[in-house]
Amino acid sequence: MTIIESFIKGKHDAAQCEDGIVVTPDFAAVIDGSTSKTPFHLSPLMKNGRYAMTIIADYIKAMPSDTVCDDFCEGVTRRIDREYDRAQLIDRMAEHPEERLCASVIIYSALRHEVWMVGDCQTVVDGTFRDNAKPYEQHIARQRAELIISGMSPADARHAIEPQLIKAMLEGQNRQYAVIDGTPIYMPGVKIINAEYTVVLASDGYPVLCSTLAESEAALARQKERDPQNIRDFIATKGIVSGNCSFDDRAFIRLDV
């Protein structure tokens, strides 16, 4: 496994970035901590998405080389659940998925020549693009787009769809789609892809994921110029907020296997 290029950039700044990159002799990973939907923070020092990312990054750094995907999913779930237990929040987290430590992760295992997709992330494996998007998100994103096109401000449109995002999390999170959130991962939503030559791992901060960083960054720059609120060709649940450089944090790794 040889890292060809990697890049990470927060939508606001590095200190608040909820994406993370981990590279060890055995694994390469991109972690995408979920954007907080409520003011509740489990850590007083950072938002839940960043806290989830840091916990998962430390877990991956300590994984044995022969870890399989199932082992990772079970072990990282127990690690997040320990945070709830420590804070005496087990019952509350069961009822409020929007308050959980939540993240998506994509990992390459050097020993197994596999890419593991847990949650909303994307990859290019041997020239073929794959994603693992949340099943409900496009429907809600289109509603946001329609509100903005009809004249509502982007901030108000985002606020208007947040109850639907939370409802979808309650109904679907680790029931209809997979995430890491301290509850048993919905394994039918986890993808395992064999890799032979080259792999790109990325968070969903890239509207178009290409085979190189330069191409992916160029596609993002065109999107930001043409449609900064993501309401036309690339439709998303959020756009660029004043003071931010993009609509989401982003992380990218390209490697030869």
PyMOL commands that set and color helices and strands:
alter all, ss='L'
color gray80, all
select helices_A, chain A and resi 14-16+48-61+69-86+90-95+97-99+137-149+154-172+187-189+213-226
alter helices_A, ss='H'
color red, helices_A
select strands_A, chain A and resi 2-9+19-23+27-33+103-109+114-118+122-125+128-131+191-194+198-202+250-256
alter strands_A, ss='S'
color yellow, strands_A
deselect
rebuild
show_as cartoon
